[in-house]
Amino acid sequence: MRASRTIALLLLLQSRRAMTAAELAAELEVSERTVQRDVAALVEAGVPVYADRGRGGGYRLVDGYRTRLTGLERAEAEVLHLAGLPGPLRDMGLAGHALAARLKVAAALGDAPAAAARRFHLDAPAWFRDAEAPPLLAEVSRAVWEDRVLHGRYAARGGTRDRRLEPYGLVLKAGRWYLAARGPSGRIGSYRVDRFETAEAGDERFERDPEFDLADHWAAAAREFTRAMLRERAVVRLSPVAVENLAVLLEPTVAADALATAGAPDADGWVTVTLPVETWDIGYFELLRLGPEAEVLDPPELRARLADATRRAAALYTGPSGRDGN
């Protein structure tokens, strides 16, 4: 704890030139006496901290002094925010940088990083799916990290074509990797990394748009992709229970679009919505999840299919249980 606090104190002085003991104590949430002890520890370690006495005084670093803290290389510093994702780091070919960064941070901060790693792990892939990394992911990742133009052959629905892309970022969604990249049209689109047949990070570099935000781009792209697949519409009555749990039982974008069409509740609290579905077959299985908490009003074919499923389910539970009749 003291090591991390002392480093925080050093970085505060480095960024703000001078601070009083009271200001440092408020920032670090400790007493002024603790600040004085931490400053003494920095001085003993060879850090040139000195105190200005009198009114307007405070602690400051000798002009021009800067610390790199742990001696992190650029590549090591860049992967620190991914330190809790050993699988993706390995897949992107960054495991070596990540290990070096963890060792240097551990040397500076003691057991704190390891303690966090023992208490938190993110398992990105979805259940029941093998998380096999695309064979060209490491090369695509290199182009992303180094701002290099990516040349490759990409298999899309319209056929396989040569691509020249400016790669902005990678997204790992439910075990599948996507690349956000600017194409010849100037628009930043999304590409599945496993559809690259060849990929090479060239020598040419590109200037990134400083306004680009990967998280915002992906959120918008995911919504656009989901809505593009939803070609059919079903009119459905939902019980209060279904309304409350719709975002859990169905895809969140589908649930949000459906609830946005809801009319006023009837006397029993049920509401009528227009539910977007990809196909009638998929809609059938999605609506089965809602069971008796939903009633399909339209189209008639889907209503009849669910009514038949309801009768068959009822027969299973009203007859003898088990094949042996027990």
Secondary structure as UniProt FT lines:
FT   HELIX           2..16
FT   STRAND          18..19
FT   HELIX           21..28
FT   HELIX           32..44
FT   TURN            45..46
FT   STRAND          49..52
FT   TURN            55..56
FT   STRAND          58..61
FT   TURN            63..64
FT   TURN            69..71
FT   HELIX           74..78
FT   HELIX           80..82
FT   TURN            83..84
FT   HELIX           86..91
FT   TURN            92..93
FT   HELIX           95..109
FT   TURN            110..111
FT   HELIX           112..119
FT   TURN            127..128
FT   TURN            135..136
FT   HELIX           137..146
FT   STRAND          148..156
FT   TURN            157..158
FT   STRAND          159..173
FT   TURN            174..175
FT   STRAND          176..182
FT   TURN            184..185
FT   STRAND          188..192
FT   HELIX           193..195
FT   STRAND          196..205
FT   TURN            210..211
FT   HELIX           214..229
FT   STRAND          232..238
FT   HELIX           240..249
FT   HELIX           252..259
FT   TURN            260..261
FT   TURN            267..268
FT   STRAND          271..277
FT   HELIX           280..288
FT   TURN            289..290
FT   HELIX           291..293
FT   STRAND          294..298
FT   HELIX           300..318
FT   TURN            323..324
//
